[in-house]
Amino acid sequence: MREPTKLSRRTFLSATSMAALAACVPMSFSKTAFAASAVPLTVALDWVADVEFSNIFVARANGYFAKHGVDVSYIPGGPSAPDPLVSLAANRAQIGQCIWTPFLNAVQKQNDFVILGAAFPVNPGCIISLPGKPIRTAADIVGKTLLIQFPSLEEELKGLLAYNQIQGEFAVRPTGFTADSLFAGDGEGYLAYITNQPLELEARGMVRGKDFIVTMLSEMNYPLPSSIFTVKRDVLERNRPQLVSFFKGVLEGQAFCAENPDKAVLQVVENDGSDLGLDAANQKQVLAENLKLAKASNTGVPFLITPDQQAAMIKFAQAIGISGLNAPERYFDSSVLTEAAKSLGYVG
């Protein structure tokens, strides 16, 4: 089962990670590294090797990457792992996963990064509340006490209100990694992750919608995606065909996971994540949720951050006080993903 600390990692980079990014000297990934017929690509994941990355694991195991001429390896993430953006800046990986605010912080520290897409265009964050005092909209947060695991999450909630131009305040209270404190009356809302605490509550026999309410942050007009696929601009410019091949493999892996969830889970539990003690039944539930998050409702292409969402991400950053922003084309290049998707018959 996913550790709740992932929500923290996707909120802000640690000061140590940002210092490391600032210290990295911009370098071009050697073009000769792509000279072989099976071109090596390394992906720095933003969490441990669980079912979230089953599309990548399946693509490796089933030969989808090899079919398209790339040899993909990965660096697992987790609490003790280097931040993916640090690995990217130091040329230890050619693709790294991150979230929006740390991406902008890194760019402002002279790292020339570009976003190609996101594993989850629909953000996995959610708020759990109780039927007596439900939180269903961003405005419902005002006047409530929110239970959060990490102080930085308060800024995300403030950003949600600012982006939606909602006036008012809320309180926060630190809590643990289960929603028990919500049921104990310590607050009116618990900031959670859709593949974690709601599933834990249902495993206890509670019924969603009756015993507790789950509202996705995306339903509150929170526009930020999660697990953003990021590359250095020079890698994009020199090795674009290999990045297209990477997305072809991931898209085929995604389709396999949707059609064969049991086999996808088996790949994770018995192979890539075998040392994590993962529960197959839980991982199958998590996979089902992840598949819902991989594609925005207004596109037929998984992982695509649409122009409207790109503009909303810029607006969100401005709402939380990040200045000096450029037009979306400075930060985004969707053409790699859309080329891969078109070649496989996806219709945007």
N, C-alpha and C positions, 0 to 999 in steps of 0.2 A: 504494500500500500504506500502511496506517495507520502513522503514526509511533508508536513505543512510548511516547513522552512522554505519551500520553493516559492511561495508567495512573496516572501521577503526578498529572495534573490531577484525576483522580477520587479521589484519596486525601485530599488536604487542600488548602484554598485557601491561597494564598501570604499572607504577613503583609501585603503591600501591598494585596491584594484585601480582606482582612478590615478593614484600616484604612479603606479606601474605603467599605465597607459601613457601618461605624460612623459615618462622616461624612455619609452620605446622610440628608437630612431626610425622614421619612415624608411622602408626598404621595399624594393620590388621583389616579388617571388620569382625566383630564377626561371626563365623560360625553358631552360634545358631540362627542368624537372618534368616538363610535359612532353618530352621528346619520344618516349616509348609509346608503343601502340596501346597499351593499357595505362592510361594516364593516371598518376596518383593524385588523389584529392583527400584532404583530411578535414573533417567536420568537428568543430568544438561544440558539443552539446551543452545545454544549460541545466541539465539534471542527470540523475543516475540512469543507468540503462534499463529503464522500465518500458512499459507498453506504449508510452507516448511516442517512442521512436521506432515502433514496430515497422513502420513503412520503410525506414532506412535499413533496419536489420533484415527484413524480408527481401528487400532489393539486393542486398549483398548475398544472402543465402541462395536466392533463386536465380542469380546471375543476371539480373536486370541491368545493373551498372556495367558489368562486363560486356553485355551485349551492345551497350552504347559507347564502349571504349574508355571507360573510367574505372579505376581501382580505388574504391572509397573505403577509407578507414575513419575511425572516430575517436575522439577524446571524451570519455564520460564526464559529466558535470557532477555537482553535489557540493555539500557544505565545505569540504576540504579541497575541492578542485580549483584550479586557476579559473578566473573569470574568462569566459569565451572571448570577450573583446580584447583581453590582454593577450591571449593566445593568438588572436588574429593580428594584432599590432606587432607581435614579436615573430610573425611568420611561422608559428608552430602549427597553424591551421590556415586553410584557404577560405573556409566558410565558418562563420560563428553565429551562434544564436544569442539574442539579447532582447531587451525591451527598449522602449522609445526614449525615455529620459536619459538613461545611461548612454545610449547611442548619441544623443545630442551633446551630452557632456564630453564624450570622447571626440566628436568632431570639433568642438570648440577648443580642444587641446591639440588641434592640428593633425588628427588622425583622419585621413581621407577615406571614409567608409561610405558604402552605398547599400541600400536596402533592396533586396530582390523579391521578397515576399515574406510570409509568416506562416509558421505551422498552424497558428490559431488566429486567423483574422477576427474571430469572435472571442473576446477575452474570457478566460475561464473563471475569473473572479465572481463572487456572488456574496449576498448578505442573507444570512439565516435570521429569521425573526419568528415570533410566536403569533398565533392567530388573534390573540387579544389586542396586540399592538403591532400590526403588520407593517413592514417596510416594503413598499411596492414601487415607489418612485424616488427620485433623488430628493424631491422636496420633503419626503417623509423622514429623511435623516435629521432635519432641523429639529432641535429640541430633544433629541434622543441621546442615549449613551451607547456608544459603539464599542464592542469588545474587540481588541486587536492584539496580535501577537508581537508586533514590532512597532516602535514609535514612528518609523518612516511611513507606515500605512496611513497615518493621520493626514499626511500631505496629499496622498492620493485621493482621500475623501474630500479634502478641501478643494482639490482640483476638480473633482466631479461637480461640486456645487458651483465653482467659479465658471467652469465651462458652460454650464447650463444657466448661468446668470441668476442663480438662486441666492437670495440674501438669507442670513441666519447663521446660527452657530450650533454646534453639537459638542458633546463631551466624549472623551475616549477613556477607556480603562484597560490596562494590560491584562492579558489572560493567557491561558495555555493553548495546547494544540487540539483540544476537543471543545465541543460546544456545550459542555456541562455547565459552564458558568452562566450561559444564557438561560438555561432552565432553572438555575439557582436564583435567578432574579438580579444578577449583577449588572445587567444592561438590557437594552431593547433590541439590539442587533449584534450579530457576530459575523465579522468579515472572514469569509471562507473561500474554499476552492471547490468548484463543482464536482471534481472527481475525488474529493476527500471526505470532508465532514458530512455532507448530505448522505453519502453512501454508508458511512459509519452509523448514522442515525437509523437509516433503513435496515441495516444489519441487526440493529437492536429490536426491530419490530415496529418502529415508529412509521407513520404514514405521512409522506410529503403532501402538503396541502390540507392536512387535518391536524396533525400534531405539531407541525412546523411549516413555515413558509420559506421558500427559496426564491430569491429574485436575483437574476443575473445582473451584473454591472452593465452589460450591454443593453439590457432592457431599461436601464436608467439613463440611456444616452451617453454611456461611457465609450469613447471611440477607439481606444487604444488596443491594438492586437497584442499577442504574446508570442514568444519564441520566434523573433524576427530573424530571417535569414540575411546575414550581412557579409559583405566581402570588402576587400580593399579595392579602390578604383583601378589600380594598375593591374591587379589580377583580372578584374572584369574586362579591361580593355585588351589584355594580351591573350586571355584564355577563355573568352566568351563561349566558344563551342563546347568546351569541357563542362562549363557551368550549365549549359543547355542540356547536355547529356546527364548531368547529375539530376536535374529536375525531371527528366524523362524517367529515370530509374525510380525516383521517389514517388512520382505520380502512379507508376505501375505498381509499386509497393503499396501505395494507398488503396488502389483498386483491389489488390489481393486481400488486404486486411478487411475491407468492407465485405467481400464475398466469402472469405474464409477466416472468420474471427477466431475460431478454435485453433487453427493451424498457426495463425499469427501469434496468438498468446503462447502457444507451445514453443515457438521460436524464441520468445523472450524469456519465458520461465526456465526452459531447459538449456538455453544456450547463452545469449548475450547477457541476460540478467540472472544467470544461474546462481551467482554468489550472493544475491540479495534476499533470498528466502521469500520470494514473491508468491502470493496466493493466486492460483490460476482463475478462480471464480471472480475474485475482486478485479484482477487485471482485465478480464473480459468486460466487466461493467465499466471500468475506466476507458477501455478502448471504444465502447459504444458512445460514451460521452465525448471522447476526443474526436470521433468521426463527425459529430454534429458541429464541432467548433472549427473544423478545418476549412469551411467554405461559407462565405457571407451569403446572405439570402439573395442579393442582387447580382450574383455571378454564378456561372456554371463551372468555374475553374477553381479547384482547391488551392489554398495558400495565397490567393491573389489579394493584394491590398489595392482596392479600387481607387481611382482618382478622387472620388468623394471622400473616402476614408483618409486618404493622404492629406487632403485639405483640412479635414477635421482634426487630424493629429497635429498639424501646424497650429491650428486654432487652440487646441488644448494646451500646447506648450506655451503659447502666448498668454493664455489665461492663468497659468501658474507662475508667470513672471520671467520666462526665458526670453531674452531679447536677442536681437541681431540675427533673426531667422531669415532664411532665403526662401525662394519659391520651391514647391515640392520636387521639381526636377533635379534640384541640387542633391536631394537625399534619396530619391527613389528611381529605380529602373526596373519596370515590370516586363520589359520586352523579352528577357531571358526566359522567364516562366511562361509567358504567353506563347512564345515560339515552341517551347517544349510541349505545352498543352495542345497547341494546334496540330502538331505532328502526330499526336495520339488521338485526335478526333474530338477533343473537348471544344465546346462552344461557349465563348464568353458571353 
